Amino acid sequence: MNAKKNKFSSFVSVVCLSGLGGLVGCASNELKSDLTKYRGLVMDADLTKERGGVGNYVFSEGCGCSDSSRKSGSNTNPQPVANASPIVVATPSVAAPVAKLVGNKIEISQQINFDLGKATLTKQGKAVLDQVAGVIAANADKISKINIAGHTDHFGDAKRNMDLSEKRAASVKAYLVSKAISSNILSSQGFGFTQPKYQLGQASKSELALNRRVEFHCEMK
């Protein structure tokens, strides 16, 4: 028993820091069998592989310590475990603004959508207008008036399209007022299909769809 204690006292434990904060000890080959018998302090090498040496106190030659530290008993320069997974910190992406003030217009990169054939704003349309309201508030010292212009495409009756464009422009104005934009600086007007961005016979179907739009024309201070 004294001989085993002497062997055990000669064992130098080196603690290494793994990539996940687990602790790993190192033992020499000649002591491994005796230490295994001594209250089961040494785990079998195969068990070490199965558990990966992460979060467990295990004794193995492949613990990631340098050869010099195993021989000298020093852990002043421990090496990281070879198979440790790196910690990756995700960087959140920043979405580009949908609305911005350009000259005397508030330009939007997305259309303001309404329910089909109605002046009721969709959830997407409200989200765009939330950003428009933010631009107006941020530039209150520059903008004195804003005219909201509603436009439709060429489909359907011209009179009905004119009426629909006026109602949609008014709906946009009402929503901006609900977002604390003063009604005194807002006006709305409908143009139907009288001012298309793309002409029939000269544009694709997707381009013609862009004739359905809302524009924001500003008077600057």
C-alpha positions in Angstrom: 0.0 0.0 0.0 2.9 2.3 0.9 4.5 1.6 -2.5 1.2 2.6 -4.3 1.0 5.8 -2.2 4.6 6.6 -3.2 3.7 6.1 -6.8 0.5 8.2 -6.4 2.4 11.0 -4.7 4.9 11.1 -7.6 2.0 11.7 -10.0 1.9 15.3 -11.1 -1.6 16.5 -12.2 -1.7 19.1 -14.9 -4.9 20.9 -15.5 -5.6 22.2 -18.9 -8.4 24.6 -20.0 -10.4 23.2 -22.9 -12.4 25.3 -25.4 -15.6 24.8 -23.3 -14.0 25.3 -19.9 -13.7 21.6 -19.2 -10.8 20.4 -17.1 -8.5 17.6 -18.4 -5.7 15.9 -16.4 -2.6 14.2 -17.8 -1.0 11.0 -16.6 2.1 9.0 -17.7 1.8 5.6 -19.2 3.7 3.9 -16.5 1.4 5.2 -13.7 -1.9 4.7 -15.6 -2.5 1.0 -14.7 -1.7 1.6 -11.0 -3.8 4.7 -10.8 -6.7 2.8 -12.4 -6.6 0.4 -9.5 -6.3 3.2 -7.0 -10.0 3.9 -6.4 -10.7 4.2 -10.2 -9.2 7.7 -10.5 -8.1 7.1 -14.1 -10.7 6.6 -16.8 -10.1 4.3 -19.7 -8.8 6.0 -22.9 -11.8 4.8 -24.8 -14.2 6.3 -22.2 -12.3 9.6 -22.5 -12.9 9.6 -26.3 -16.6 8.8 -25.8 -17.1 11.7 -23.4 -14.9 14.0 -25.4 -13.0 15.2 -22.3 -15.5 18.1 -22.0 -16.9 18.9 -18.6 -15.4 15.8 -17.0 -12.2 15.3 -14.9 -10.5 12.7 -17.1 -6.9 11.4 -17.2 -5.5 10.9 -20.7 -2.3 11.5 -22.6 -4.2 13.2 -25.3 -5.4 16.0 -23.1 -4.0 18.8 -25.1 -1.0 19.6 -22.8 2.4 20.1 -24.4 5.0 17.4 -24.1 7.3 19.6 -22.0 4.5 20.4 -19.5 3.8 16.7 -19.1 7.5 15.9 -18.4 8.2 18.9 -16.1 4.8 19.0 -14.4 4.3 22.6 -15.4 1.2 24.1 -16.9 2.5 27.5 -17.6 1.9 27.1 -21.4 -1.1 24.8 -21.9 -2.2 24.2 -25.4 -5.9 24.2 -26.4 -7.6 21.0 -27.2 -7.3 20.3 -30.9 -10.9 19.5 -31.5 -12.4 22.3 -29.4 -15.1 24.1 -31.3 -14.5 27.9 -31.7 -17.1 30.3 -30.2 -18.7 32.3 -33.0 -20.5 35.5 -32.2 -23.2 36.4 -34.8 -23.3 40.0 -35.9 -26.9 41.2 -36.4 -27.6 42.5 -39.9 -28.9 46.0 -40.3 -31.8 46.4 -42.8 -31.6 49.3 -45.2 -34.2 52.1 -44.6 -37.3 51.8 -46.7 -38.0 55.6 -46.6 -35.6 58.5 -46.9 -35.7 62.2 -47.8 -34.2 62.9 -51.2 -34.4 66.5 -52.3 -38.0 67.6 -52.0 -39.4 64.0 -52.0 -39.7 61.2 -49.5 -38.7 58.2 -51.6 -39.7 54.7 -50.6 -38.1 51.5 -51.8 -41.3 49.5 -51.3 -44.8 50.1 -52.6 -47.5 50.9 -50.1 -50.0 48.1 -50.5 -53.8 48.2 -50.0 -56.5 45.5 -50.0 -57.5 44.7 -53.6 -59.8 47.4 -55.0 -60.0 49.2 -51.6 -58.4 52.0 -49.7 -57.6 49.8 -46.7 -53.9 49.6 -45.8 -52.4 46.2 -45.5 -50.0 45.3 -42.7 -47.1 45.8 -45.1 -48.4 49.2 -46.2 -48.6 50.3 -42.5 -45.0 49.2 -41.9 -43.8 51.3 -44.8 -45.7 54.3 -43.5 -44.2 53.9 -40.1 -40.9 54.6 -41.7 -42.3 57.5 -43.6 -43.6 59.0 -40.4 -40.1 58.6 -38.9 -38.5 60.5 -41.8 -41.0 63.3 -41.5 -40.5 63.6 -37.7 -36.7 63.5 -38.1 -36.9 66.3 -40.7 -39.5 68.5 -39.1 -37.2 71.5 -39.1 -36.8 71.2 -42.9 -40.3 70.2 -44.2 -43.2 72.7 -44.2 -45.8 70.8 -46.3 -46.3 67.3 -47.7 -48.6 66.5 -50.5 -49.6 62.8 -50.7 -50.4 61.8 -54.3 -52.3 58.6 -55.0 -52.0 56.8 -58.4 -53.6 53.7 -60.0 -52.9 51.5 -63.0 -54.8 51.5 -66.3 -57.1 48.6 -65.4 -60.8 49.4 -64.8 -63.0 52.4 -65.2 -61.2 55.7 -65.3 -63.7 57.5 -63.0 -63.5 54.6 -60.5 -59.7 54.7 -60.5 -59.7 58.4 -59.9 -62.0 57.9 -56.9 -59.9 55.0 -55.6 -56.7 57.0 -55.8 -58.2 59.9 -53.9 -59.4 57.5 -51.1 -56.1 55.8 -50.9 -54.2 59.1 -50.6 -56.6 60.1 -47.8 -56.1 56.8 -46.1 -52.3 57.4 -46.0 -52.8 60.8 -44.6 -55.1 59.5 -41.9 -52.5 56.9 -40.9 -49.7 59.4 -40.7 -51.8 61.6 -38.5 -52.4 58.6 -36.2 -48.6 58.4 -35.9 -48.4 62.0 -34.5 -47.7 63.8 -37.8 -49.6 67.1 -37.8 -52.5 67.2 -40.2 -51.7 70.9 -40.8 -48.6 69.9 -43.0 -50.4 67.1 -44.9 -52.6 67.3 -47.9 -53.8 64.4 -50.2 -54.8 64.2 -53.8 -55.7 61.4 -56.3 -54.6 61.3 -59.9 -56.0 57.9 -61.1 -54.1 56.9 -64.2 -53.4 60.4 -65.5 -49.8 60.4 -64.5 -48.3 57.0 -65.1 -44.6 56.3 -64.6 -44.7 53.7 -67.4 -46.8 54.0 -70.6 -48.9 51.2 -72.1 -47.2 49.4 -75.0 -43.8 50.6 -73.8 -43.4 48.7 -70.5 -43.5 45.2 -69.1 -46.3 43.9 -66.9 -44.2 44.3 -63.8 -43.4 47.9 -64.7 -47.0 48.7 -65.3 -47.8 47.4 -61.9 -45.6 50.2 -60.5 -48.0 52.7 -61.7 -50.1 51.8 -58.6 -48.2 54.0 -56.1 -48.2 56.7 -53.5 -45.8 59.6 -53.7 -44.8 62.2 -51.1 -43.9 65.7 -52.5 -42.5 68.1 -49.9 -42.3 71.8 -49.6 -39.1 72.7 -47.8 -38.7 75.6 -45.3 
